[in-house]
Amino acid sequence: MKKLENKNNLLDGSWKNNCFTVKIKGNNYISYYNGIRYGKGYITYENGEFTLTSTHAREFILWIPFEEIVSGKYNFSNDSILISDIEGRYEDFNGLWKK
């Protein structure tokens, strides 16, 4: 899969939703669960749709190679993002994320 470059940096920063935090810089992200590193990879987003492509997951204190793709929809407004249409084990990502 070819990584697309984001045309803007609207989502750069730290976003929190319940026990999850996602830090985005450009096309890269690191996710945290209850403050502990959870996964990392890259993100692409455009026209209200996004894809998180995981490249690594945390195992104990190490990053191990791990591939998984999560896609959904987003609606961005100032310091919040509404995430929707994620199914499966990442459905907890749905909802309001605050910067």
C-alpha positions in Angstrom: 0.0 0.0 0.0 1.4 3.4 -1.0 1.5 5.9 1.8 -0.3 9.1 0.9 1.0 12.4 2.2 -1.5 14.5 4.1 -2.0 17.8 2.4 -2.4 19.6 5.7 -1.5 19.1 9.3 -5.0 19.7 10.8 -4.8 16.7 13.0 -1.2 17.3 14.3 -1.2 17.1 18.1 -2.4 14.9 21.0 -6.0 13.7 20.9 -7.8 11.9 23.8 -10.9 9.8 24.0 -11.6 8.0 27.3 -8.7 5.7 27.9 -7.0 6.2 24.5 -4.6 8.9 23.4 -3.3 9.3 19.8 -0.4 11.6 19.1 -0.2 12.6 15.4 2.7 14.4 13.7 2.4 14.6 9.9 1.7 11.1 8.7 3.0 9.4 11.9 1.1 8.4 15.0 1.6 6.7 18.3 -1.3 5.5 20.3 -1.5 5.0 24.1 -4.0 3.0 26.2 -4.2 4.3 29.8 -1.0 6.2 29.3 1.0 3.2 28.1 2.3 2.9 24.5 -0.1 0.8 22.5 0.8 1.0 18.8 2.4 3.1 16.2 2.4 3.6 12.4 1.1 6.1 10.0 -2.1 7.8 9.3 -3.7 9.2 6.1 -6.8 11.3 6.0 -8.7 13.3 3.5 -12.3 14.2 2.6 -13.6 13.0 6.0 -12.1 9.5 5.8 -8.9 8.2 7.5 -6.8 5.1 7.7 -4.5 4.1 10.5 -1.9 1.7 9.3 -0.2 0.0 12.3 3.4 -1.0 11.8 4.3 -1.9 15.4 2.6 -2.8 18.7 4.0 -2.7 22.2 4.9 -6.0 23.8 6.1 -5.5 27.4 8.7 -2.6 26.9 9.5 -3.4 23.3 8.0 -2.4 19.9 7.4 -5.5 17.8 6.4 -5.5 14.1 2.7 -5.7 13.8 0.5 -4.9 10.8 -3.1 -3.9 11.0 -5.3 -1.4 9.1 -8.2 0.6 10.8 -10.4 2.9 8.7 -13.2 5.2 9.5 -14.7 8.6 9.1 -13.9 11.8 10.9 -15.5 15.2 11.3 -12.9 17.9 12.4 -13.9 21.0 14.3 -11.3 23.3 16.0 -10.2 21.3 19.0 -12.3 18.2 18.6 -12.8 15.3 16.1 -15.8 13.0 15.9 -14.7 9.5 14.8 -17.3 7.1 13.4 -17.7 3.9 11.3 -15.0 1.9 13.0 -16.1 -1.7 13.6 -14.5 -4.7 15.4 -12.0 -4.5 18.2 -11.3 -0.8 17.6 -14.9 0.4 17.9 -14.0 2.1 21.2 -12.2 4.7 18.9 -15.6 5.9 17.8 -16.8 9.0 19.6 -15.5 12.5 20.4 -11.8 13.1 20.7 -10.5 16.3 22.3 -7.2 18.0 21.7 
